[in-house]
Amino acid sequence: LKMPSALVYGGAGQLGDAIVKIFAENGFDTVSVDFRKNEAAKVSICLEAGDVQSAVDKVAEQLTSINASLDIVICAAGGWAGGDIKSKDILAGVDKMYNYNITSAVAASHLASHFMKEGGALILTGAAAATGPTPGMIAYGITKAATHHLISSLAEGGLPKDAIVAGILPICLDTQTNRKGMPGANFDDWTPLDTVAELLLKWAKNEERPDNGALIKITTKNKETKFEKV
């Protein structure tokens, strides 16, 4: 990796793919880490199913073999599930959200602690909803609140010198999955994936970077997107 470089954990998902493409178009070497390949990335590392620790250890071995020294690490992996505390499958939901949201955030952060440059940026995906109570989506809310806690912890230590960690807290991203799930919604109030990718590109170039530990809420109304610190 000779150019400035970005690692996208969840790089083959809808948000991850948008990030990989925009970074690649802007002169970054991109590394995608996901359960499937992303052809748009310069390096695409496939996670092995099964034990997460050994899968992440293997990613670390591959990053070592290419002498990775990353400017930015982004966790774009995650998932959503509804369900209140009475739901008969609440524990299955918690387990699923733990794997989708917490495991991916911790794995991306662990890789950043070892392979990010001094002065780099680690960006995790939180959720605006999880800054308050989420009685109708317990599993999602507690795992995103845990992600916010991870961000505040890493801002206190564990990352390379002068690196920052921040969270992006979208309300609703304009993905194909969300459009299928909510076909009657007003898509003008959803945040386009490229808007998020362009924000992250700015931060990767050290432009308008948030404070260390900041949670940045992303709100779109009538196709206008605002970024505000929570």
N, C-alpha and C positions, 0 to 999 in steps of 0.2 A: 504494500500500500504506500504509494509515493505522494499522492495528493492529500489534501486534508481528508480525514476519514470519519465516517459515521457508522455506528452499529445500530441496527434496528431490530429489537427483540420483538418477534411477531411481525417480521418483515414481509410475510406472504399474505397477511390479512388485508382487509380493505384499507384501513388507515395506514398500516405499515407499507403497503405497496405504493400508495400516494407519496409517502415520505421518501421512500427509496428513489422513486422516479424524479422527484423535484430536486433532491440532493445530487443525483447523478447528472441531471441537466445543468447543474450549477458548479460542476468541477470537483465534486466530492467522490472519493472512492467509497463505495457502500458495501456493508456487510449485512446480509439478512440472516437472522437466526429464527427458524420456525420448523414446524413439523413437515412442511413441504417446501420445495425449491421456489425461489423467486428469480426468474431468468433475467430480470432487469438489474439485479444486484451484481456488482463486480465479483463478490465472493458470497456464495449462498451455502450456509451451513445448516444441515438438517438435524433437528433434535431426534434422538432415538426415543421411541415409546418405552414406557416402563419407569424404572427408577430415575427420578428427576436429578438427584445429586450426580449420579454417574453420567447422565446425559449432559449436564452442564460442565462437568469435569472434561468431557470429550470436546465440548465447544472450546473450553480454555486451552486444551492441547492444540487444537487447530489454529486458534488465535496466536499462540506462542510460535507455531511453525511458520506463520506469515509475518512474524515480528509486528503484530498489530500495536499501534500507538494511536489511540482514538481521540478525536477532537470532541465528539459528542456521542453519548449512548442514550437511546430513546427506547422506552418500553411502550410499544403500541399494541401489545397483546392484552386481551381481557375479554370479559363477557358480561351479559346481563341476565338476571332471572328475577321474576316477580315472586310474590308469596309472603303472606303474613305468618305470624308465629303459630297460628292454628293449622297451617298447611300440613297435610299428612306426610308430605315428602320434604319437610323443612330441612332435615339433616342431610338428605341427599343434595339439596340445593346449596347448603353451606359448604359441603364437600366440593361440589362443582365450582362454586365461586372462589373458594380457597385456591383450587388448582388454577383457575383461569386468571385470577386477579392478584392474589398475594404471591403465589409461587413465581409468576412471571416477573413481578416487580422486584422481588428479592434476587432472583437469578440475574436480571439485568443489572441490578445494583452491585452484586458480587463481581460480575465481569467488569463493570466500570471501575471498581476499586483496584483491580489488577491491571487493566489494559488501557485506562484513560490517561491522557497526558495531564501534566500539571496545568491548571487553569482551564480544564475542560468543563463540559456541562453534562449532567445526568438529568434526563427528563422522564418523569413517571406520569402515568395517566391516572388521575384521581377521578372524582365526580362531584359536580356542584351539589347534587342531591345529598351527598354524604357529609356535607357541612352541617346538616341538621338531622332531625329524626326521619327514618324511612320505614314507617310501620307496614307499608304494603310491599316492601321489597327488603326484607330483613337480611338475607344472605348477601345481596349486592351491597347494601349499605354498610354492613360491618366490615366487609373486605375492602371497600374503598376508604372507609375511615381508617382502617389499619394501614393502607397505602399512604394516607396523609401523615400518619404517625411515623412511618418509615422515613418520609421526606424530612420531617423535623429532626429525627434522630441523626440522619446522615448529614444534615446541615451542621451538626455539632462535632462530627468527626467520622473518619473511616474512608474518606475519599482522598484522591491525590491533592497535593498542596494547591491552594488557590482555586480549586474546582468548585463549582456550584451545583446544587441539586434544586430542582423546582418541579412543581406539579402543574399539569394542565388539567383543568376541571371543566370539561364540556357539559352542556345540558343535553343536547341531542346532536349527534353527527349525521350528516346526510349520506348514509350508506344504502346500498341495494337491500341489505338485510332489513334495515329499519323501514325502508319504503314498502317492502313486502309485508312486514308485520303491522304497519300503520298506514295503509293506503289512503285513508281519508284525512291525514294530517296536512297542515300547512307547511310545505317544504321550504317556504321562504324564511321560516323561523328556525331552520336547521343549519348547522355550520358545515359548509363544504370542506371536504377532506383537504383540498389544496390550500385552503386558507390556513388550516392548522399546520400543514407542511411548510408553508412559506414563513409562518411565525417561527417555527423551529429552526429553519434555515438562517434567519436573522440572528437568533441566539447562538447558533453554531459559529457564526462569523463574529461573535462578540458585539453584536449591535443590539441596543435596547434590552440587554439581558436583565431578567428579574433579579431581585435580591436573593441571596442564598436562603433556601428554605421556603421561598414564596409559593403560594398556591394561586394560580392564575385562572380565574373563572372566565369561560368563553361563552358569550351570549350573542345569538343572532336574532335579529328582528327585521322583517322586511328586507332580507338580503344584506343587511348592514351588520357587521360583526364587531363586537367590543370585547376588549381584554381588560379585566380589572382584578386587582389583588384582593383576595378574600381576607 
